[in-house]
Amino acid sequence: MTTSVVHRNGRPATADELAPLAFAGYAHFTAMQVRGGRVRGLDLHLERLRNASVELFGRALPDDRVRTWLRTAARAAGPADVSLVATAYSPSGEFTAAAAEEEPELLVRTGPAADGPDGPLALAAVTYERYLPGVKHVGEVAKTHALRRAVGDGFDDALFVDRRGRISEGSIWNLAFWDGTSVVWPVAEMLGGTTMAVVRRQLDRLGVPQRRQEITVADLPGLPGGVVMNSWTPGVAVHRIGSVPLPDAPSFVELLHRAYEAEPPASL
């Protein structure tokens, strides 16, 4: 039984349909983990696709159609647990001015379920700011380049710092810190992650204090715990950023996982 399928607009994609897309990069996506045919934060994934399509294409596919296509691909994959990536793109491609009536199309790809690394991780601090940071767009060569350079320098991944020295996000991660009583979210231009949004709303329901703060590398010694999170996991411990160590904070990691697990999963 395979876990990998590729659908275009709700049906299996052909090689002829995929060939031009292999050479194009004007698109955006969302990635999710499907467990038992259900997804935590499904409303947030649909919202991300909708908002980013309006930003890039001027219009968006209806949520109910997107949800149907996600469900169709997940069921075609076979197992109830899969990873799923939905990519919205312009059929006219890039380097063109699309017609006003052109509707975006949707690719859905499934693969084996994933849970992320065990950690703890060491992150290299890299000065970088993403273009359209609020959109999860494709073709970001800088992110992979930064990741590979970080690994070559003995780190596990890269963390981005903006021109003002503020920590923003990781290559494929959001970050959260612990100050001993509250969860601290970095303030900077970044992509708002769906897992981050799930955790934040469940922490609110659990009555856990949260706050937002501009954080620099120089601020890290005053924060006794840090994690990265994405669609794989609500929290992987970080033990070093650049040359600055972060204390082990297993109770913080456990809190974030507990908050994530409190989110009721929605059926595709």
Backbone as numpy.savetxt, mean C-alpha at the origin, in Angstrom:
# Nx Ny Nz CAx CAy CAz Cx Cy Cz
-3.86 -26.73 -8.60 -4.71 -25.53 -8.60 -3.83 -24.28 -8.60
-4.10 -23.38 -9.55 -3.30 -22.16 -9.64 -3.87 -21.06 -8.77
-3.01 -20.17 -8.33 -3.47 -18.98 -7.61 -3.34 -17.74 -8.48
-2.81 -17.91 -9.69 -2.48 -16.76 -10.52 -3.40 -16.65 -11.73
-4.15 -15.57 -11.79 -4.96 -15.26 -12.97 -4.77 -13.78 -13.28
-5.00 -13.41 -14.52 -4.99 -12.02 -14.93 -6.26 -11.76 -15.72
-7.07 -10.84 -15.24 -8.32 -10.48 -15.90 -8.26 -9.04 -16.37
-8.92 -8.78 -17.49 -9.12 -7.41 -17.98 -10.62 -7.17 -18.09
-11.09 -6.19 -17.34 -12.50 -5.83 -17.35 -13.41 -7.03 -17.13
-13.01 -7.88 -16.17 -13.89 -8.96 -15.74 -13.77 -10.27 -16.48
-12.81 -10.40 -17.38 -12.63 -11.67 -18.09 -11.14 -11.92 -18.30
-10.74 -13.17 -18.58 -9.32 -13.47 -18.75 -8.70 -12.59 -19.82
-7.53 -12.05 -19.52 -6.83 -11.17 -20.45 -6.03 -12.00 -21.44
-5.98 -11.55 -22.68 -5.20 -12.22 -23.71 -3.82 -11.57 -23.81
-2.91 -12.29 -24.44 -1.56 -11.75 -24.65 -1.61 -10.49 -25.49
-2.48 -10.46 -26.49 -2.59 -9.27 -27.34 -3.06 -8.06 -26.55
-3.94 -8.28 -25.57 -4.41 -7.17 -24.74 -3.34 -6.68 -23.78
-2.52 -7.61 -23.29 -1.51 -7.25 -22.30 -0.24 -6.67 -22.91
0.05 -7.04 -24.15 1.32 -6.63 -24.76 1.54 -5.12 -24.74
0.57 -4.29 -25.18 0.84 -2.84 -25.14 0.99 -2.30 -23.73
0.36 -2.94 -22.75 0.43 -2.46 -21.37 1.80 -2.72 -20.76
2.52 -3.68 -21.31 3.86 -3.96 -20.80 4.82 -2.82 -21.07
4.44 -1.93 -21.98 5.32 -0.83 -22.36 4.70 0.52 -21.98
3.72 0.51 -21.08 3.04 1.74 -20.67 3.14 1.90 -19.17
3.02 3.14 -18.70 3.17 3.38 -17.27 2.23 4.41 -16.70
1.13 4.70 -17.41 0.17 5.69 -16.88 -1.00 4.93 -16.28
-0.86 4.60 -15.01 -1.85 3.77 -14.34 -1.69 3.91 -12.83
-2.66 3.41 -12.10 -2.57 3.36 -10.64 -3.17 2.04 -10.18
-2.93 1.71 -8.92 -3.37 0.39 -8.46 -3.64 0.39 -6.98
-4.23 -0.71 -6.54 -4.33 -1.01 -5.11 -4.05 -2.49 -4.94
-3.45 -2.85 -3.81 -3.09 -4.24 -3.52 -3.76 -4.66 -2.23
-4.29 -5.87 -2.21 -5.03 -6.34 -1.04 -4.80 -7.83 -0.83
-5.09 -8.27 0.38 -5.04 -9.67 0.73 -6.47 -10.18 0.89
-6.79 -11.21 0.14 -8.11 -11.84 0.21 -8.00 -13.08 1.08
-8.82 -13.15 2.10 -8.83 -14.29 3.00 -10.25 -14.83 3.10
-10.42 -16.09 2.64 -11.76 -16.67 2.67 -12.74 -15.90 1.80
-12.25 -15.29 0.73 -13.10 -14.51 -0.15 -13.49 -13.15 0.40
-12.81 -12.71 1.48 -13.16 -11.46 2.13 -11.92 -10.58 2.28
-12.14 -9.27 2.38 -11.05 -8.30 2.43 -11.31 -7.28 3.53
-10.34 -7.05 4.38 -10.45 -5.97 5.36 -10.19 -4.63 4.66
-11.03 -3.66 4.94 -10.86 -2.34 4.33 -11.22 -2.30 2.87
-12.14 -3.15 2.42 -12.53 -3.15 1.01 -13.06 -1.78 0.59
-13.80 -1.12 1.46 -14.31 0.21 1.13 -13.18 1.20 0.86
-12.07 1.04 1.56 -10.92 1.93 1.37 -10.22 1.66 0.05
-10.15 0.39 -0.35 -9.56 0.06 -1.64 -10.41 0.62 -2.78
-11.72 0.49 -2.68 -12.59 1.03 -3.71 -12.48 2.55 -3.77
-12.40 3.18 -2.60 -12.25 4.63 -2.54 -10.93 5.06 -3.18
-9.85 4.32 -2.90 -8.55 4.64 -3.49 -8.62 4.58 -5.01
-9.19 3.50 -5.55 -9.28 3.37 -7.00 -10.13 4.48 -7.60
-11.22 4.79 -6.95 -12.13 5.83 -7.45 -11.44 7.19 -7.48
-10.85 7.59 -6.37 -10.24 8.91 -6.27 -9.04 9.06 -7.21
-8.21 8.02 -7.28 -7.03 8.09 -8.14 -7.43 8.12 -9.62
-8.50 7.41 -9.98 -8.96 7.46 -11.37 -9.44 8.85 -11.74
-10.15 9.49 -10.84 -10.59 10.86 -11.10 -9.39 11.78 -11.26
-8.36 11.57 -10.42 -7.15 12.40 -10.50 -6.40 12.20 -11.82
-6.24 10.95 -12.25 -5.43 10.66 -13.42 -6.22 10.69 -14.72
-7.49 10.26 -14.68 -8.25 10.09 -15.91 -9.46 11.02 -16.04
-9.80 11.69 -14.94 -10.95 12.58 -14.98 -12.28 11.89 -14.76
-12.27 10.59 -14.59 -13.49 9.83 -14.32 -13.10 8.47 -13.75
-14.07 7.80 -13.14 -13.79 6.52 -12.48 -14.84 5.49 -12.84
-14.45 4.23 -12.75 -15.41 3.14 -12.93 -16.34 3.07 -11.73
-17.58 2.64 -11.91 -18.49 2.49 -10.77 -17.97 1.45 -9.78
-18.14 1.72 -8.50 -17.66 0.81 -7.46 -18.23 -0.59 -7.62
-19.52 -0.69 -7.96 -20.13 -2.02 -8.04 -19.54 -2.84 -9.17
-19.16 -2.18 -10.27 -18.53 -2.90 -11.38 -17.14 -3.36 -10.98
-16.39 -2.48 -10.33 -15.04 -2.85 -9.86 -15.12 -4.03 -8.90
-16.06 -3.96 -7.99 -16.20 -5.04 -6.99 -16.53 -6.36 -7.68
-17.39 -6.33 -8.67 -17.73 -7.55 -9.42 -16.51 -8.12 -10.10
-15.69 -7.26 -10.70 -14.50 -7.75 -11.40 -13.46 -8.29 -10.42
-13.35 -7.68 -9.25 -12.45 -8.22 -8.23 -12.91 -9.61 -7.79
-14.20 -9.74 -7.55 -14.76 -11.02 -7.11 -14.58 -12.09 -8.18
-14.81 -11.73 -9.44 -14.67 -12.69 -10.53 -13.25 -13.23 -10.62
-12.26 -12.35 -10.51 -10.87 -12.79 -10.59 -10.49 -13.63 -9.38
-10.93 -13.22 -8.19 -10.59 -13.98 -6.98 -11.17 -15.38 -7.04
-12.38 -15.50 -7.53 -13.00 -16.83 -7.63 -12.33 -17.67 -8.70
-11.93 -17.04 -9.80 -11.26 -17.78 -10.87 -9.91 -18.32 -10.42
-9.29 -17.64 -9.45 -7.98 -18.08 -8.96 -8.05 -19.43 -8.27
-9.18 -19.74 -7.67 -9.33 -21.04 -7.02 -9.30 -20.98 -5.51
-8.11 -20.81 -4.89 -8.05 -20.78 -3.43 -8.81 -19.58 -2.86
-9.32 -19.75 -1.64 -10.04 -18.66 -0.99 -9.10 -17.59 -0.47
-7.80 -17.91 -0.33 -6.80 -16.96 0.16 -5.82 -16.64 -0.97
-5.82 -15.39 -1.41 -4.91 -14.96 -2.47 -4.49 -13.52 -2.22
-3.41 -13.11 -2.85 -3.08 -11.70 -2.99 -3.74 -11.20 -4.27
-4.19 -9.94 -4.26 -4.88 -9.40 -5.42 -4.42 -7.97 -5.67
-4.10 -7.67 -6.91 -3.72 -6.32 -7.32 -4.68 -5.86 -8.41
-5.30 -4.72 -8.23 -6.20 -4.13 -9.22 -5.55 -2.87 -9.76
-5.36 -2.82 -11.06 -4.68 -1.70 -11.72 -5.62 -1.03 -12.71
-5.88 0.24 -12.51 -6.70 1.02 -13.43 -5.78 1.77 -14.38
-6.13 1.78 -15.67 -5.27 2.39 -16.66 -6.10 3.04 -17.77
-5.45 3.90 -18.51 -6.09 4.57 -19.63 -5.89 3.73 -20.89
-6.96 3.34 -21.60 -6.79 2.51 -22.80 -6.02 3.21 -23.92
-5.96 4.54 -23.90 -5.20 5.26 -24.92 -3.72 5.29 -24.61
-3.33 4.77 -23.44 -1.92 4.70 -23.07 -1.39 6.02 -22.55
-0.06 6.12 -22.53 0.58 7.34 -22.05 1.11 8.16 -23.22
1.56 9.37 -22.92 2.07 10.31 -23.91 1.00 10.68 -24.94
-0.27 10.60 -24.53 -1.37 10.98 -25.41 -2.38 11.78 -24.59
-3.19 12.54 -25.29 -4.31 13.24 -24.65 -5.55 12.39 -24.87
-6.10 11.85 -23.79 -7.24 10.95 -23.91 -8.50 11.72 -24.28
-9.41 11.06 -24.98 -10.70 11.65 -25.30 -11.50 11.82 -24.02
-12.33 12.86 -23.99 -13.08 13.18 -22.77 -14.00 12.04 -22.35
-14.49 11.27 -23.34 -15.44 10.20 -23.02 -14.76 8.87 -22.71
-13.44 8.85 -22.74 -12.72 7.59 -22.51 -12.85 7.14 -21.06
-13.25 5.90 -20.88 -13.41 5.32 -19.54 -12.18 4.48 -19.20
-11.69 4.57 -17.96 -10.55 3.72 -17.60 -10.93 2.24 -17.64
-9.92 1.41 -17.78 -10.11 -0.04 -17.76 -9.40 -0.60 -16.54
-9.67 -1.88 -16.23 -9.15 -2.46 -15.00 -8.53 -3.81 -15.25
-7.27 -3.94 -14.83 -6.60 -5.23 -14.78 -6.62 -5.75 -13.35
-6.90 -7.02 -13.19 -6.87 -7.65 -11.87 -5.96 -8.87 -11.95
-4.98 -8.89 -11.07 -4.02 -10.00 -11.04 -4.03 -10.62 -9.66
-4.06 -11.94 -9.61 -4.00 -12.64 -8.33 -2.71 -13.43 -8.24
-2.33 -13.75 -7.00 -1.14 -14.54 -6.74 -1.24 -15.17 -5.37
-0.21 -15.85 -4.94 -0.24 -16.51 -3.63 -0.44 -15.51 -2.50
-1.17 -15.92 -1.48 -1.38 -15.08 -0.29 -0.03 -14.77 0.36
0.09 -13.55 0.92 1.35 -13.12 1.52 1.09 -12.49 2.88
2.07 -12.61 3.77 1.95 -12.05 5.12 3.07 -11.08 5.48
4.01 -10.85 4.57 5.09 -9.91 4.84 6.24 -10.54 5.60
7.34 -9.81 5.75 8.52 -10.32 6.45 8.31 -10.37 7.96
9.13 -11.16 8.62 9.03 -11.26 10.08 9.63 -10.05 10.79
10.70 -9.48 10.22 11.36 -8.38 10.89 12.19 -8.89 12.06
12.77 -7.98 12.87 12.72 -6.53 12.69 13.58 -6.07 11.51
13.26 -4.88 10.99 13.90 -4.37 9.80 14.83 -3.20 10.11
15.86 -3.07 9.28 16.72 -1.89 9.30 16.45 -1.10 8.03
16.18 0.19 8.17 15.80 1.03 7.04 16.84 2.12 6.79
17.22 2.28 5.54 18.10 3.38 5.15 17.26 4.63 4.95
17.69 5.77 5.46 16.98 7.04 5.28 17.46 7.70 3.99
16.53 7.90 3.05 16.85 8.41 1.73 16.02 9.67 1.48
16.67 10.71 0.99 15.94 11.93 0.66 15.22 11.74 -0.67
13.90 11.77 -0.63 13.10 11.53 -1.84 11.66 11.95 -1.58
11.05 12.57 -2.59 9.64 12.93 -2.54 8.95 12.40 -3.79
7.86 11.69 -3.61 7.13 11.11 -4.74 6.31 12.19 -5.46
6.17 12.03 -6.78 5.25 12.86 -7.55 3.83 12.34 -7.32
2.88 13.24 -7.16 1.50 12.86 -6.81 1.52 11.84 -5.67
2.01 12.22 -4.51 2.18 11.24 -3.42 0.89 10.60 -2.95
-0.25 11.26 -3.16 -1.51 10.68 -2.73 -2.07 9.63 -3.66
-1.39 9.37 -4.79 -1.84 8.38 -5.77 -0.86 7.21 -5.78
-1.39 6.00 -5.72 -0.55 4.79 -5.77 -0.33 4.44 -7.25
0.55 5.22 -7.89 0.74 5.05 -9.33 1.89 4.09 -9.62
1.92 3.62 -10.85 2.91 2.61 -11.24 4.14 3.29 -11.83
5.14 2.50 -12.15 6.32 3.01 -12.84 7.24 3.86 -12.00
7.30 3.61 -10.70 8.13 4.44 -9.82 9.52 3.82 -9.70
10.37 4.14 -10.66 11.70 3.56 -10.68 12.50 3.93 -9.43
12.27 5.14 -8.90 13.05 5.60 -7.75 12.85 4.71 -6.54
11.64 4.19 -6.35 11.38 3.38 -5.17 12.17 2.07 -5.21
12.16 1.40 -6.35 12.91 0.16 -6.46 14.41 0.43 -6.42
14.83 1.53 -7.04 16.25 1.88 -7.01 16.71 2.13 -5.59
15.90 2.87 -4.82 16.25 3.14 -3.43 16.28 1.86 -2.61
15.33 0.97 -2.82 15.30 -0.31 -2.13 16.57 -1.11 -2.41
16.93 -1.20 -3.67 18.09 -2.02 -4.03 19.39 -1.43 -3.51
19.49 -0.11 -3.54 20.69 0.51 -2.99 20.76 0.30 -1.47
19.59 0.37 -0.82 19.57 0.15 0.63 20.02 -1.26 0.98
19.52 -2.24 0.24 19.93 -3.63 0.49 21.42 -3.80 0.22
21.91 -3.16 -0.83 23.33 -3.22 -1.12 24.19 -2.62 -0.02
23.61 -1.68 0.74 24.33 -1.04 1.84 24.10 -1.74 3.18
23.44 -2.90 3.14 23.26 -3.68 4.36 21.96 -3.45 5.09
21.02 -2.70 4.51 19.71 -2.49 5.11 18.70 -3.46 4.49
17.52 -3.47 5.07 16.44 -4.31 4.53 15.58 -3.56 3.52
15.50 -2.25 3.65 14.62 -1.45 2.78 14.99 0.02 2.97
14.25 0.88 2.27 14.51 2.32 2.34 13.32 3.04 2.97
13.61 4.12 3.62 12.63 5.04 4.20 12.88 6.41 3.59
11.80 7.15 3.29 11.95 8.42 2.59 11.83 9.60 3.54
12.71 10.57 3.31 12.74 11.82 4.07 12.58 12.95 3.07
11.68 13.90 3.34 11.46 14.97 2.36 12.50 16.08 2.51
12.37 17.11 1.68 13.39 18.18 1.66 13.43 18.97 2.95
12.37 18.86 3.78 12.35 19.53 5.08 12.87 18.63 6.19
13.31 17.42 5.82 13.84 16.50 6.82 12.80 15.65 7.50
11.55 15.70 7.03 10.48 14.93 7.65 10.41 13.51 7.10
10.28 12.55 7.99 10.05 11.17 7.58 8.65 11.07 7.00
8.53 10.43 5.83 7.22 10.31 5.19 6.75 8.86 5.13
7.37 8.06 4.30 6.91 6.69 4.07 8.09 5.83 3.65
7.83 4.54 3.45 8.85 3.64 2.95 8.64 3.34 1.48
9.43 2.45 0.94 9.33 2.13 -0.48 7.94 1.59 -0.81
7.44 0.69 0.02 6.09 0.13 -0.16 5.35 0.11 1.17
5.74 0.97 2.08 5.22 0.92 3.44 4.75 2.28 3.93
3.79 2.26 4.85 3.58 3.40 5.75 4.33 3.10 7.05
4.54 4.14 7.85 5.24 4.00 9.11 4.36 4.47 10.26
4.56 3.86 11.42 3.92 4.31 12.65 4.93 4.17 13.77
4.82 5.07 14.76 5.74 5.06 15.90 4.94 5.04 17.20
5.64 4.75 18.27 5.05 4.64 19.59 5.80 5.58 20.52
5.06 6.38 21.30 5.75 7.30 22.24 5.62 6.85 23.69
5.10 5.65 23.89 4.91 5.11 25.23 3.45 5.11 25.66
2.65 6.00 25.10 1.22 6.05 25.42 0.34 6.18 24.18
0.89 6.73 23.09 0.10 7.00 21.89 0.79 6.46 20.65
-0.03 6.14 19.65 0.48 5.83 18.32 0.73 7.15 17.60
1.91 7.30 17.03 2.30 8.55 16.39 2.45 8.30 14.89
1.70 9.08 14.10 1.73 8.96 12.64 2.52 10.13 12.05
3.48 9.86 11.17 4.27 10.95 10.59 3.42 11.92 9.78
3.76 13.19 9.83 3.13 14.22 9.02 4.09 14.60 7.90
3.68 14.36 6.67 4.44 14.72 5.47 3.56 14.35 4.29
3.96 14.76 3.09 3.25 14.34 1.89 3.56 12.87 1.64
2.52 12.03 1.56 2.73 10.59 1.40 1.46 9.95 0.88
1.56 8.67 0.55 0.40 7.87 0.19 -0.26 7.37 1.46
-1.55 7.67 1.60 -2.29 7.14 2.74 -2.67 5.69 2.49
-2.09 4.77 3.24 -2.31 3.36 3.02 -3.67 2.88 3.51
-4.19 1.85 2.85 -5.47 1.28 3.28 -5.32 0.57 4.63
-4.22 -0.14 4.82 -4.01 -0.80 6.11 -3.85 0.24 7.21
-3.15 1.32 6.94 -3.02 2.40 7.90 -4.39 2.95 8.28
-5.26 3.14 7.30 -6.59 3.68 7.58 -7.43 2.69 8.39
-7.30 1.40 8.07 -8.01 0.38 8.86 -7.55 0.42 10.31
-6.24 0.43 10.51 -5.69 0.44 11.87 -6.13 1.69 12.62
-6.09 2.84 11.96 -6.44 4.09 12.63 -7.90 4.09 13.08
-8.80 3.63 12.24 -10.20 3.67 12.67 -10.50 2.63 13.75
-9.77 1.51 13.74 -9.99 0.53 14.79 -9.32 0.95 16.10
-8.18 1.63 16.03 -7.59 2.18 17.25 -8.54 3.18 17.89
-9.20 3.99 17.08 -10.22 4.91 17.61 -11.30 4.16 18.35
-11.78 3.07 17.77 -12.85 2.29 18.39 -12.38 1.60 19.66
-11.08 1.27 19.70 -10.52 0.64 20.90 -10.15 1.67 21.97
-10.24 2.95 21.62 -9.91 4.00 22.58 -8.43 4.22 22.78
-7.62 3.83 21.80 -6.17 3.99 21.90 -5.79 5.40 21.42
-5.05 6.17 22.20 -4.65 7.51 21.77 -3.79 7.48 20.50
-4.05 8.44 19.62 -3.26 8.61 18.40 -3.00 10.09 18.20
-1.88 10.39 17.56 -1.61 11.77 17.20 -0.72 11.80 15.96
-0.72 12.94 15.29 0.10 13.15 14.10 1.20 14.16 14.43
2.38 13.90 13.92 3.53 14.74 14.26 4.54 14.72 13.14
5.15 15.87 12.87 6.30 15.89 11.98 7.47 15.21 12.70
8.04 14.20 12.06 9.11 13.41 12.68 10.34 13.46 11.80
11.46 13.79 12.40 12.75 13.75 11.71 13.59 12.62 12.29
14.68 12.31 11.62 15.59 11.29 12.15 16.09 11.68 13.53
16.28 12.99 13.75 16.76 13.46 15.06 15.73 13.23 16.16
14.46 13.06 15.81 13.42 12.82 16.81 13.33 11.36 17.24
13.95 10.47 16.51 13.75 9.04 16.73 14.17 8.56 18.12
15.26 9.08 18.72 15.61 8.58 20.06 14.53 8.79 21.10
13.58 9.69 20.87 12.49 9.89 21.81 11.26 9.05 21.54
11.36 8.13 20.59 10.21 7.29 20.23 10.59 5.82 20.45
10.07 5.22 21.50 10.48 3.86 21.86 9.76 2.76 21.09
9.72 2.86 19.78 9.12 1.81 18.97 8.69 2.34 17.63
8.86 1.51 16.60 8.44 1.89 15.26 8.14 0.66 14.43
7.23 0.81 13.46 6.86 -0.30 12.58 6.65 0.23 11.17
6.64 -0.71 10.22 6.13 -0.46 8.89 4.89 -1.32 8.71
4.02 -0.86 7.79 2.79 -1.61 7.51 2.39 -1.40 6.06
1.75 -2.42 5.50 1.16 -2.30 4.16 0.09 -3.38 4.02
-0.29 -3.70 2.78 -1.39 -4.65 2.60 -1.03 -6.05 3.10
0.27 -6.33 3.26 0.67 -7.63 3.79 0.40 -7.76 5.28
0.63 -6.66 6.02 0.68 -6.76 7.47 0.41 -5.42 8.13
-0.23 -5.41 9.30 -0.43 -4.15 10.02 0.75 -3.73 10.87
1.83 -4.51 10.86 2.96 -4.08 11.68 4.13 -5.04 11.65
5.27 -4.56 11.13 6.54 -5.27 11.22 7.51 -4.34 11.94
8.12 -4.82 12.98 8.99 -3.98 13.81 10.19 -3.47 13.03
10.57 -2.23 13.33 11.78 -1.61 12.79 12.76 -1.44 13.95
13.99 -1.92 13.79 14.95 -1.81 14.90 16.05 -0.79 14.64
16.09 -0.25 13.39 17.11 0.76 13.11 16.69 1.58 11.90
16.87 2.89 11.99 16.68 3.79 10.85 17.98 4.56 10.68
18.64 4.33 9.55 19.99 4.88 9.39 20.89 4.31 10.46
21.51 5.18 11.24 22.37 4.71 12.34 21.67 4.77 13.69
20.37 5.13 13.69 19.65 5.31 14.95 18.89 4.03 15.31
19.20 3.41 16.46 18.47 2.21 16.86 17.10 2.56 17.43
16.14 1.66 17.24 14.82 1.78 17.86 14.63 0.60 18.81
14.11 0.86 20.01 13.93 -0.23 20.98 12.90 -1.26 20.48
13.05 -2.46 20.97 12.06 -3.50 20.71 10.77 -3.12 21.42
9.65 -3.22 20.72 8.35 -2.83 21.30 7.29 -3.85 20.91
7.39 -5.08 21.41 6.45 -6.13 21.00 5.00 -5.81 21.35
4.77 -5.09 22.44 3.39 -4.76 22.80 2.78 -3.78 21.80
3.60 -2.90 21.23 3.14 -1.97 20.21 2.74 -2.72 18.94
3.60 -3.64 18.52 3.30 -4.44 17.33 2.02 -5.24 17.56
1.90 -5.84 18.74 0.70 -6.63 19.05 -0.55 -5.77 19.03
-0.46 -4.53 19.52 -1.59 -3.62 19.52 -2.07 -3.34 18.10
-1.15 -3.10 17.19 -1.54 -2.80 15.81 -2.17 -4.02 15.15
-1.64 -5.19 15.42 -2.24 -6.41 14.86 -3.64 -6.63 15.45
-3.78 -6.35 16.72 -5.10 -6.51 17.35 -6.11 -5.55 16.74
-5.69 -4.32 16.51 -6.59 -3.33 15.90 -6.99 -3.78 14.49
-6.04 -4.26 13.73 -6.33 -4.70 12.37 -7.30 -5.89 12.38
-7.08 -6.82 13.27 -7.95 -7.99 13.35 -9.36 -7.63 13.78
-9.52 -6.47 14.44 -10.85 -6.05 14.88 -11.71 -5.53 13.72
-11.07 -5.26 12.57 -11.80 -4.78 11.39 -12.59 -5.92 10.77
-13.91 -5.81 10.66 -14.69 -6.88 10.03 -14.37 -6.98 8.54
-13.96 -8.13 8.05 -13.70 -8.25 6.61 -15.00 -8.23 5.81
-14.93 -7.67 4.62 -16.11 -7.56 3.74 -15.99 -8.55 2.60
-17.09 -9.12 2.20 -17.10 -10.05 1.07 -16.90 -9.30 -0.23
-16.05 -9.87 -1.09 -15.92 -9.29 -2.42 -17.24 -9.41 -3.17
